[in-house]
Amino acid sequence: MARGVRRVSVLAGLVVVLLGVVYAGHSRPGAVDRWLVDPTVDSVRGPWRRVALALDFLGEPGGSVGLVLVAVLACLVLRWVRGAVFTVVGVGLTVVVATVLKHLVGRTIHGDGNLSYPSGHTAFFTALALVVALPATGLLGLGRTAGAWCVAVAALAAGGAMGWAQVALGAHYPTDVLGGWCTALAVVPASGLLVDRVAGTRWRKAR
């Protein structure tokens, strides 16, 4: 794992912990949330609402399992076992960590007990983008700079899209979305390292 990726992973983890400490036990939006948008209102209408709902579905159990299965099957068709394992471990650990953090932090939204920090939808969607983008940079033979840009764009696009949907639908505060995004940034690279260490060596695409 590249040194730059490790640094981003550690920094993201620190952000997750910091936000978790700041908003632990809260049931109202923070100052940053209120400055960005009214996070308690379902604010999207018309065709954009359908887009937001479609994105939201992709983060629900049915949609998320379907996306993971497609990614795993694609890896297996390409006879790339490590990619399939990395997809399952990277996404799975991210979802588990996000779920555990929700219960530890105890932040809620709408006052009805819905745990909101970090956003599991955002964590999942970002993690899926990362497990595709990180190994793709190596398979495509991209250099360090081009590879870094590829991973950054994938993470920003996925996290930004799902984060927008969650805030627009009133399901999460903006800081929940940031926490979910950083959770994926922290967990996925560590998952790749774990997969490689358990395998005993770096797996290569089967021929």
Secondary structure, DSSP 4 states (H G I P E B T S, - for coil): --HHHHHHHHHHHHHHHHHHHHHTT--S--HHHHHH--TTS----HHHHHHHHHHHHHTSHHHHHHHHHHHHHHHHHTT-HHHHHHHHHHHHHHHHHHHHHHHHH--EETTTTEE-SS-HHHHHHHHHHHHHHHHHHHHTT--HHHHHHHHHHHHHHHHHHHHHHHHHTTSS-HHHHHHHHHHHHHHHHHHHHHHHHHHSS------
